[in-house]
Amino acid sequence: MFAEKKFVTEHTCEVKGQKISYRATVENFFLYDREGEKEASMYTFAYERCDIERTPQRPVLFAYNGGPGGASAMINFAALAPERVKVGEATSLSMTPPYEVEENTECILDICDIVTIDPVETGYSRLLKAEAGAKYFNTESDCRSFVKVIAKWLDAHERWNSPVYLMGESYGTIRNAMLAGMLSVDLKAGCNYVNLSGIIMLGSAFDHGQKAYPIDTPILNFTAVAATYWYHHQSMLPARDVFLKEADRFAYEEYLPALALGRRLREEKRTHIKERLTYFTGLDEETLEDLNLRVDTYNYPAYGLRKEGKVLGRYDGRFTMEAPKGSWDDLEEEDMASSGLMSAVQQCFNSIWKKKLHIDLEDAYRPLCFDICADWDFSTSTAPIKSLAQAMKRIPNMKLMLGCGYYDLLTTMGFSQYTLDQFNLPAERVRMEYFETGHMPYLGSKECDAFGRSVRAFIEWN
């Protein structure tokens, strides 16, 4: 693991009816301490089109998942790579092998090169000095390691004059926001003046580990709860867009002041609020009283389909499974969407992609490292959302996409909308994109195609 490694293979794929050739490169980059000794090795997976003359206008996209402690396998092999894991209809995803891969016909490789990065101690990336762990397992240091790897990759591939885009999912959106500032002006990161052309946020989580937003989370998350209820009962309800507009209006005009009043809420008004909550969530009066009217994404998975004896997935409210026997209080369910896709990606990687990419490493590829998550320090000198806002002010052409899954009960569309409304982001350079999914906007073959089209439209947006 202390040696430089580079595995290069050449392939062809079909994108939007066009056959193209590309080069796949898996390689590591070292990070050093002040004495010049190696203390970490970080791996990248890159896909570069090689059947055309490369011009300065051709962009490169750097992408990663979150966690923290998550490798970039899912954003790579389920969303961006020229071949992706075959999942068919998302909710029928098999939890057991055999799995297959299929061509990603909505891959953006025809217009943009793709690089995914695995953080230290995930994928094949490793900490080479145990005592240096504290230096990498916090938000600011993690981001500085990404700045260095991005700079090293641009150097190695002679791409300093290319438009640069970032894509991060979940915790990766925090990384995105901090990198927006660090890439251009942070002296400690050792790389300056990379002004980003655009950032794609998938499942935004800017406030995690920061001062909480000054609004009750049942309000922020209410449209996601309503959307999940709609998905499972849509034949009885108005069209989704109509229903969600109604839910959003109720949340801010009636639900918010009702929760603020607490025990001062008049009985007739409380009765009205319960009736409206039942309409939007399906929860009965007894359950609503037990919850003290606070319906949120942390409790709705346990109660939303309780009458049917099922629990909902928090990562993706489309998924259900039979409820376990016993108490319903503080139910900690296994998440079907996340664990199902992760299993498919990992087993396809070990059985198919590792051979296809000629990766000759004895070490195991780690999709997750839970030890990192447990001790992570999320504190930052500048709040991530402020770092993002400052970068967009400083770089007047930088674009932003906030991607939201309707049925994401972990990082909700209401949170993203509130962020856009409150933090002075330039609306003319921001796109809100909604996906027929949950936390992973590419989960499902049709859904992944729609995701690819949205990313393409964003990169081509002038």
VEXDREN-2710 file (C-alpha; in Angstrom, 1 decimal):
% VEXDREN-2710
k/r/px/py/pz
1/MET/0.0/0.0/0.0
2/PHE/3.1/2.3/0.2
3/ALA/3.8/2.0/-3.5
4/GLU/2.4/4.0/-6.3
5/LYS/-0.3/2.0/-8.2
6/LYS/-1.9/2.7/-11.5
7/PHE/-4.2/0.4/-13.5
8/VAL/-5.2/1.6/-17.0
9/THR/-7.6/-0.1/-19.3
10/GLU/-9.4/0.9/-22.5
11/HIS/-13.1/0.2/-23.3
12/THR/-16.0/1.3/-25.5
13/CYS/-19.6/2.1/-24.5
14/GLU/-22.7/3.4/-26.1
15/VAL/-24.1/6.7/-24.8
16/LYS/-27.3/8.1/-26.3
17/GLY/-26.9/6.0/-29.4
18/GLN/-23.3/7.0/-29.9
19/LYS/-20.4/4.5/-29.6
20/ILE/-17.5/6.1/-27.7
21/SER/-14.1/4.9/-26.5
22/TYR/-12.8/5.7/-23.0
23/ARG/-9.8/5.1/-20.8
24/ALA/-10.4/3.9/-17.2
25/THR/-7.6/4.7/-14.7
26/VAL/-7.5/3.5/-11.1
27/GLU/-4.6/5.1/-9.3
28/ASN/-3.5/6.3/-5.9
29/PHE/-2.1/9.6/-4.7
30/PHE/0.0/10.1/-1.5
31/LEU/-0.5/12.7/1.1
32/TYR/2.5/13.7/3.2
33/ASP/3.3/15.0/6.7
34/ARG/5.5/18.1/7.3
35/GLU/8.6/16.0/7.2
36/GLY/7.7/14.7/3.8
37/GLU/6.8/11.2/4.9
38/LYS/3.8/9.4/3.4
39/GLU/0.9/9.3/5.8
40/ALA/-2.1/8.5/3.6
41/SER/-2.9/7.0/0.2
42/MET/-6.1/8.0/-1.6
43/TYR/-7.5/6.2/-4.7
44/THR/-9.4/7.7/-7.7
45/PHE/-11.4/5.9/-10.4
46/ALA/-11.3/8.0/-13.6
47/TYR/-13.2/7.6/-16.9
48/GLU/-11.8/9.8/-19.7
49/ARG/-13.1/9.8/-23.3
50/CYS/-10.2/9.1/-25.7
51/ASP/-11.7/9.0/-29.2
52/ILE/-11.8/12.8/-29.7
53/GLU/-9.4/15.6/-29.4
54/ARG/-9.6/17.0/-25.9
55/THR/-10.2/20.7/-25.8
56/PRO/-10.0/23.1/-22.9
57/GLN/-13.8/23.3/-22.9
58/ARG/-14.2/19.7/-21.9
59/PRO/-15.1/19.5/-18.2
60/VAL/-14.2/17.0/-15.5
61/LEU/-16.5/16.0/-12.7
62/PHE/-15.2/14.9/-9.3
63/ALA/-17.7/12.8/-7.4
64/TYR/-18.0/11.0/-4.0
65/ASN/-20.6/9.6/-1.6
66/GLY/-20.8/10.6/2.1
67/GLY/-21.0/8.9/5.5
68/PRO/-18.5/10.2/6.5
69/GLY/-16.7/6.9/6.2
70/GLY/-18.3/5.9/2.9
71/ALA/-16.4/5.0/-0.3
72/SER/-17.6/6.4/-3.6
73/ALA/-18.7/3.0/-4.9
74/MET/-22.4/3.7/-5.2
75/ILE/-22.1/7.1/-7.0
76/ASN/-19.5/5.4/-9.2
77/PHE/-20.9/2.0/-10.1
78/ALA/-24.7/2.7/-9.6
79/ALA/-24.8/6.1/-11.2
80/LEU/-21.9/7.6/-13.2
81/ALA/-19.7/4.8/-14.6
82/PRO/-20.3/3.7/-18.3
83/GLU/-21.5/0.4/-16.8
84/ARG/-23.7/0.3/-13.8
85/VAL/-25.2/-2.3/-11.5
86/LYS/-28.5/-3.6/-12.9
87/VAL/-31.3/-3.0/-10.4
88/GLY/-34.4/-2.9/-12.6
89/GLU/-37.4/-1.6/-10.7
90/ALA/-35.9/-0.2/-7.5
91/THR/-38.3/-1.7/-4.9
92/SER/-37.9/-5.2/-6.3
93/LEU/-34.1/-5.1/-6.0
94/SER/-32.8/-8.5/-5.0
95/MET/-31.0/-8.8/-1.7
96/THR/-29.0/-11.8/-2.9
97/PRO/-26.8/-12.6/-5.9
98/PRO/-26.3/-13.2/-8.7
99/TYR/-26.2/-9.5/-9.8
100/GLU/-25.6/-8.1/-13.3
101/VAL/-24.3/-4.9/-14.8
102/GLU/-25.7/-3.0/-17.8
103/GLU/-24.6/-0.2/-20.0
104/ASN/-25.4/3.2/-18.6
105/THR/-26.9/4.7/-21.7
106/GLU/-27.4/8.1/-19.9
107/CYS/-23.8/8.3/-18.8
108/ILE/-22.4/11.8/-19.3
109/LEU/-19.0/10.6/-20.6
110/ASP/-19.7/11.9/-24.1
111/ILE/-19.6/15.5/-22.7
112/CYS/-17.6/15.3/-19.5
113/ASP/-14.9/13.1/-17.9
114/ILE/-15.6/11.5/-14.5
115/VAL/-13.4/11.0/-11.5
116/THR/-14.6/9.4/-8.2
117/ILE/-12.5/9.7/-5.0
118/ASP/-12.5/7.4/-2.0
119/PRO/-11.7/9.1/1.3
120/VAL/-9.0/7.8/3.6
121/GLU/-9.8/4.3/5.1
122/THR/-12.6/3.6/2.5
123/GLY/-12.3/1.8/-0.8
124/TYR/-8.6/1.1/-1.3
125/SER/-7.6/4.4/0.3
126/ARG/-5.6/3.9/3.5
127/LEU/-4.0/5.7/6.4
128/LEU/-0.3/4.9/6.4
129/LYS/0.5/6.3/9.8
130/ALA/-1.9/5.3/12.5
131/GLU/-1.0/8.4/14.6
132/ALA/-2.2/10.7/11.7
133/GLY/-5.8/9.6/12.0
134/ALA/-7.0/12.7/13.9
135/LYS/-5.6/14.7/11.0
136/TYR/-8.0/13.2/8.5
137/PHE/-11.2/12.2/10.4
138/ASN/-12.8/15.6/10.7
139/THR/-14.6/17.8/8.2
140/GLU/-12.0/20.4/7.6
141/SER/-9.0/18.0/7.3
142/ASP/-11.1/15.6/5.2
143/CYS/-11.8/18.5/2.7
144/ARG/-8.1/19.5/2.6
145/SER/-7.2/15.9/1.7
146/PHE/-9.7/16.2/-1.2
147/VAL/-8.3/19.5/-2.3
148/LYS/-4.8/17.9/-2.5
149/VAL/-6.0/14.8/-4.4
150/ILE/-8.0/17.0/-6.9
151/ALA/-4.9/19.1/-7.5
152/LYS/-2.7/16.0/-7.9
153/TRP/-5.2/14.5/-10.4
154/LEU/-5.3/17.7/-12.4
155/ASP/-1.5/17.7/-12.5
156/ALA/-1.2/14.1/-13.5
157/HIS/-3.8/14.3/-16.2
158/GLU/-2.9/17.8/-17.5
159/ARG/-6.4/19.2/-16.8
160/TRP/-5.7/22.5/-15.0
161/ASN/-7.5/24.4/-17.7
162/SER/-10.6/22.3/-17.7
163/PRO/-14.0/23.4/-16.2
164/VAL/-14.2/21.6/-12.8
165/TYR/-17.5/20.3/-11.3
166/LEU/-18.1/18.6/-8.0
167/MET/-20.8/16.1/-7.1
168/GLY/-21.4/15.0/-3.5
169/GLU/-24.1/12.9/-1.9
170/SER/-25.3/13.3/1.7
171/TYR/-22.3/14.1/3.9
172/GLY/-20.6/14.7/0.5
173/THR/-22.7/17.9/0.2
174/ILE/-21.0/19.2/3.3
175/ARG/-17.7/18.3/1.6
176/ASN/-18.9/20.1/-1.5
177/ALA/-19.8/23.3/0.3
178/MET/-16.4/23.4/2.1
179/LEU/-14.4/22.6/-1.0
180/ALA/-16.1/25.4/-2.9
181/GLY/-14.2/27.8/-0.7
182/MET/-11.1/25.7/0.0
183/LEU/-10.3/25.0/-3.7
184/SER/-9.9/28.7/-4.4
185/VAL/-8.6/30.5/-1.3
186/ASP/-7.6/28.1/1.5
187/LEU/-3.8/28.4/2.1
188/LYS/-3.7/25.4/4.5
189/ALA/-5.0/23.1/1.8
190/GLY/-1.9/23.6/-0.4
191/CYS/-3.9/24.4/-3.6
192/ASN/-5.4/27.6/-4.7
193/TYR/-7.3/29.3/-7.5
194/VAL/-9.5/26.4/-8.7
195/ASN/-12.7/28.2/-9.4
196/LEU/-15.5/25.7/-9.8
197/SER/-17.9/25.8/-12.7
198/GLY/-20.6/24.0/-10.9
199/ILE/-21.6/21.9/-7.8
200/ILE/-24.2/19.1/-7.7
201/MET/-25.7/18.4/-4.2
202/LEU/-27.6/15.2/-3.8
203/GLY/-29.4/14.9/-0.5
204/SER/-28.2/18.0/1.2
205/ALA/-27.1/17.9/4.8
206/PHE/-25.4/21.3/5.4
207/ASP/-26.4/21.7/9.0
208/HIS/-25.1/18.4/10.3
209/GLY/-22.8/19.0/13.2
210/GLN/-23.5/22.8/13.0
211/LYS/-25.9/25.1/14.8
212/ALA/-29.4/23.8/14.0
213/TYR/-31.6/25.8/11.7
214/PRO/-34.1/27.9/13.7
215/ILE/-37.2/26.0/12.7
216/ASP/-38.7/22.8/13.9
217/THR/-37.7/19.8/11.8
218/PRO/-41.3/18.5/11.6
219/ILE/-41.9/21.6/9.5
220/LEU/-38.7/21.3/7.4
221/ASN/-39.4/17.6/6.7
222/PHE/-43.2/17.7/6.3
223/THR/-43.3/17.5/2.5
224/ALA/-41.1/14.4/2.5
225/VAL/-43.5/12.7/5.0
226/ALA/-46.5/13.7/2.9
227/ALA/-44.8/12.5/-0.3
228/THR/-44.1/9.1/1.2
229/TYR/-47.7/8.8/2.4
230/TRP/-48.9/9.8/-1.1
231/TYR/-46.7/7.2/-2.7
232/HIS/-48.3/4.4/-0.8
233/HIS/-51.9/5.7/-1.1
234/GLN/-51.9/7.7/-4.3
235/SER/-55.1/6.2/-5.7
236/MET/-57.0/7.9/-2.8
237/LEU/-55.3/11.3/-3.1
238/PRO/-54.9/14.3/-5.5
239/ALA/-52.0/14.5/-7.9
240/ARG/-48.7/14.5/-6.1
241/ASP/-47.7/18.1/-7.1
242/VAL/-51.1/19.4/-5.9
243/PHE/-50.9/17.4/-2.7
244/LEU/-47.4/18.5/-1.9
245/LYS/-48.1/22.2/-2.5
246/GLU/-51.1/21.8/-0.1
247/ALA/-48.8/20.1/2.4
248/ASP/-46.2/22.8/2.2
249/ARG/-48.7/25.6/2.7
250/PHE/-50.2/23.8/5.7
251/ALA/-46.8/23.2/7.2
252/TYR/-45.8/26.8/7.2
253/GLU/-49.1/28.6/7.6
254/GLU/-50.8/26.3/10.2
255/TYR/-48.5/23.5/11.5
256/LEU/-45.6/25.8/12.4
257/PRO/-47.6/28.2/14.6
258/ALA/-49.5/25.3/16.2
259/LEU/-46.2/23.6/17.3
260/ALA/-44.9/27.0/18.5
261/LEU/-47.9/27.5/20.7
262/GLY/-47.5/24.1/22.4
263/ARG/-49.9/23.7/25.3
264/ARG/-51.4/27.1/24.6
265/LEU/-52.9/25.8/21.4
266/ARG/-56.7/26.1/21.7
267/GLU/-58.6/22.7/21.7
268/GLU/-60.6/23.5/18.6
269/LYS/-57.4/24.4/16.7
270/ARG/-55.7/21.3/17.9
271/THR/-58.5/19.2/16.6
272/HIS/-58.2/20.9/13.2
273/ILE/-54.5/20.3/13.1
274/LYS/-54.9/16.6/13.9
275/GLU/-57.5/16.3/11.1
276/ARG/-55.1/17.9/8.6
277/LEU/-52.2/15.8/9.8
278/THR/-54.3/12.7/9.3
279/TYR/-55.1/13.8/5.8
280/PHE/-51.4/14.4/4.9
281/THR/-49.8/11.5/6.8
282/GLY/-52.5/8.8/7.5
283/LEU/-51.8/8.8/11.2
284/ASP/-54.8/8.4/13.5
285/GLU/-55.7/10.7/16.4
286/GLU/-54.3/8.4/19.0
287/THR/-50.9/8.2/17.3
288/LEU/-50.8/11.9/16.8
289/GLU/-51.5/12.5/20.5
290/ASP/-48.8/10.0/21.4
291/LEU/-46.4/12.0/19.2
292/ASN/-47.6/15.3/20.7
293/LEU/-48.4/16.3/17.1
294/ARG/-44.7/16.1/16.1
295/VAL/-44.6/13.9/13.0
296/ASP/-41.1/13.8/11.7
297/THR/-38.8/11.7/9.5
298/TYR/-37.3/9.9/12.5
299/ASN/-40.6/8.5/13.7
300/TYR/-42.7/8.3/10.6
301/PRO/-41.0/5.1/9.2
302/ALA/-42.3/3.3/12.3
303/TYR/-45.8/4.7/12.3
304/GLY/-46.6/5.5/8.6
305/LEU/-47.7/1.9/7.7
306/ARG/-48.2/0.6/11.2
307/LYS/-51.8/-0.5/10.4
308/GLU/-50.5/-2.7/7.6
309/GLY/-47.8/-4.2/9.9
310/LYS/-44.9/-2.7/7.9
311/VAL/-42.1/-0.2/8.4
312/LEU/-40.9/2.3/5.9
313/GLY/-37.3/2.8/4.7
314/ARG/-35.8/6.1/5.9
315/TYR/-33.3/6.3/3.0
316/ASP/-36.1/5.7/0.6
317/GLY/-39.8/5.8/1.7
318/ARG/-40.8/3.6/-1.3
319/PHE/-39.3/0.6/0.4
320/THR/-41.2/-1.4/3.0
321/MET/-40.6/-4.5/5.1
322/GLU/-42.5/-6.5/7.6
323/ALA/-42.3/-5.0/11.0
324/PRO/-40.5/-7.0/13.7
325/LYS/-42.4/-8.4/16.6
326/GLY/-42.3/-6.5/19.8
327/SER/-42.2/-2.8/20.7
328/TRP/-42.8/-0.1/18.1
329/ASP/-41.1/2.5/20.2
330/ASP/-37.8/3.9/18.9
331/LEU/-37.8/1.3/16.1
332/GLU/-34.4/0.9/14.5
333/GLU/-35.1/-0.8/11.2
334/GLU/-32.6/-2.2/8.7
335/ASP/-32.7/0.1/5.7
336/MET/-33.7/-1.9/2.7
337/ALA/-32.7/0.6/0.0
338/SER/-29.2/1.4/1.3
339/SER/-28.2/-2.2/2.3
340/GLY/-29.7/-3.6/-0.9
341/LEU/-27.9/-1.3/-3.3
342/MET/-24.6/-1.5/-1.3
343/SER/-24.7/-5.3/-1.5
344/ALA/-25.3/-5.3/-5.2
345/VAL/-22.5/-2.8/-5.9
346/GLN/-20.0/-4.5/-3.7
347/GLN/-20.6/-8.0/-5.1
348/CYS/-20.5/-6.7/-8.7
349/PHE/-17.3/-4.8/-7.9
350/ASN/-15.6/-7.9/-6.5
351/SER/-16.8/-10.3/-9.3
352/ILE/-16.9/-8.1/-12.4
353/TRP/-15.4/-4.6/-12.2
354/LYS/-12.2/-5.5/-10.3
355/LYS/-11.3/-7.9/-13.2
356/LYS/-12.5/-5.6/-15.9
357/LEU/-10.4/-2.7/-14.6
358/HIS/-7.4/-5.0/-14.0
359/ILE/-7.1/-4.0/-10.4
360/ASP/-4.3/-6.1/-8.9
361/LEU/-4.5/-5.3/-5.1
362/GLU/-4.6/-7.9/-2.4
363/ASP/-6.3/-5.5/0.0
364/ALA/-10.1/-5.6/0.2
365/TYR/-12.2/-2.8/-1.1
366/ARG/-14.1/-1.2/1.8
367/PRO/-17.5/0.3/0.9
368/LEU/-17.9/1.6/4.5
369/CYS/-15.8/2.2/7.5
370/PHE/-18.1/2.6/10.6
371/ASP/-15.2/3.5/12.9
372/ILE/-14.7/6.8/11.1
373/CYS/-18.3/7.8/11.5
374/ALA/-18.4/7.1/15.2
375/ASP/-15.6/9.6/16.1
376/TRP/-16.0/12.2/13.3
377/ASP/-15.6/15.8/14.2
378/PHE/-18.0/17.9/12.2
379/SER/-17.0/21.3/13.6
380/THR/-15.8/23.9/11.0
381/SER/-14.4/27.4/11.3
382/THR/-16.9/28.5/8.6
383/ALA/-20.4/26.9/8.4
384/PRO/-20.6/24.9/5.2
385/ILE/-23.6/26.8/3.9
386/LYS/-21.7/30.1/4.4
387/SER/-18.7/28.7/2.6
388/LEU/-20.9/27.8/-0.3
389/ALA/-22.7/31.2/-0.4
390/GLN/-19.3/33.0/-0.2
391/ALA/-17.9/30.9/-3.1
392/MET/-21.0/31.6/-5.3
393/LYS/-20.6/35.3/-4.5
394/ARG/-16.8/35.2/-5.3
395/ILE/-17.3/33.1/-8.5
396/PRO/-20.1/34.8/-10.5
397/ASN/-20.4/32.0/-13.0
398/MET/-20.6/29.1/-10.7
399/LYS/-23.8/27.1/-10.9
400/LEU/-25.5/25.0/-8.2
401/MET/-27.9/22.0/-8.5
402/LEU/-29.8/20.8/-5.4
403/GLY/-31.0/17.3/-6.2
404/CYS/-33.8/16.0/-4.0
405/GLY/-35.6/12.6/-3.8
406/TYR/-39.3/13.0/-3.1
407/TYR/-39.2/10.0/-0.8
408/ASP/-35.9/10.8/1.0
409/LEU/-36.7/10.7/4.7
410/LEU/-33.1/11.3/5.7
411/THR/-32.1/14.5/3.8
412/THR/-35.4/16.0/2.7
413/MET/-36.5/18.2/-0.1
414/GLY/-38.0/20.6/2.4
415/PHE/-34.6/21.1/4.0
416/SER/-33.1/22.0/0.6
417/GLN/-35.8/24.4/-0.3
418/TYR/-35.5/26.1/3.1
419/THR/-31.7/26.4/2.5
420/LEU/-32.3/28.0/-0.9
421/ASP/-34.9/30.4/0.6
422/GLN/-32.8/31.5/3.6
423/PHE/-29.2/31.7/2.7
424/ASN/-28.9/34.3/-0.1
425/LEU/-27.9/31.8/-2.8
426/PRO/-28.3/33.5/-6.2
427/ALA/-31.6/32.0/-7.5
428/GLU/-30.7/32.6/-11.2
429/ARG/-27.7/30.2/-10.8
430/VAL/-29.5/27.5/-8.8
431/ARG/-31.5/24.5/-10.0
432/MET/-33.8/22.4/-7.8
433/GLU/-34.2/19.0/-9.3
434/TYR/-36.7/16.5/-7.9
435/PHE/-36.3/12.7/-8.5
436/GLU/-38.8/9.8/-8.2
437/THR/-36.5/8.2/-5.6
438/GLY/-35.3/8.6/-2.0
439/HIS/-31.8/9.4/-0.7
440/MET/-30.1/7.8/-3.7
441/PRO/-31.5/9.6/-6.7
442/TYR/-30.2/6.9/-9.1
443/LEU/-31.8/3.9/-7.4
444/GLY/-33.8/2.2/-10.2
445/SER/-33.1/1.8/-13.9
446/LYS/-35.6/4.4/-15.0
447/GLU/-34.7/6.6/-12.1
448/CYS/-31.0/6.4/-12.9
449/ASP/-31.7/7.4/-16.5
450/ALA/-33.7/10.4/-15.3
451/PHE/-30.8/11.3/-13.0
452/GLY/-28.3/11.1/-15.8
453/ARG/-30.4/13.4/-18.0
454/SER/-30.6/16.0/-15.2
455/VAL/-26.8/16.0/-14.6
456/ARG/-26.3/16.3/-18.4
457/ALA/-28.7/19.3/-18.5
458/PHE/-26.9/20.9/-15.6
459/ILE/-23.4/20.7/-17.1
460/GLU/-24.7/22.0/-20.5
461/TRP/-26.6/24.8/-18.8
462/ASN/-25.2/28.2/-19.8
END
